[in-house]
Amino acid sequence: MYGKGAEKLNLARLEGTIKNRKHFMRLGVEDNSLLKVLRALTPEKIVSILGGFLNKHLNLKRYDFGKDILKGVKPMSNKPSDVDLFLLVKAFIKLGYTLEMVLGTIKYSYLSWNVSKTTIWRKLGKVREIYTYLLENDKDLKVEGKFIELLKLLNL
């Protein structure tokens, strides 16, 4: 959906094509006449069919995404919180944050939520590993890393 305010509606459009009668039958619809199809395809059934299409053709699995994205970062697991931390640090680097700025921001956030000092210390260790890993290995961030080094030299 396009136009003003469309993003506020939280709507998306997804289309799939059912090739022929045989394909209908594999999806659990016995007759491909319009009336029978409209009766057979409940909203739940449509969501199930489209979800199957997405899973098959796009292979959307958060676990696989997390496994690939965190490959090579030692203290990281495949937990969603670690994937989120990884993406957050990457976003901070893209914004030009130095390691000290990232650590300070995350530490302040955890302190404001009364997280234990041990947990904060552990998370900040992960942030250091992620930050170093990204600057050394992520092709997109190598330029940002050089820019950050220049800022450090200029004491900015």
Secondary structure, 3 states (H helix, E strand, C coil): CCCCCHHHHCCCCCCCCCCCHHHHHHCCCCCCCHHHHHHHCCHHHHHHHHHHHHHHHHCCCHHHHHHHHCCCCCCCCCCHHHHHHHHHHHHHHHCCCCHHHHHHHHHHHHHHCCCCHHHHHHHHHHHHHHHHHHHHHCHHHHHHHHHHHHHHHCCC
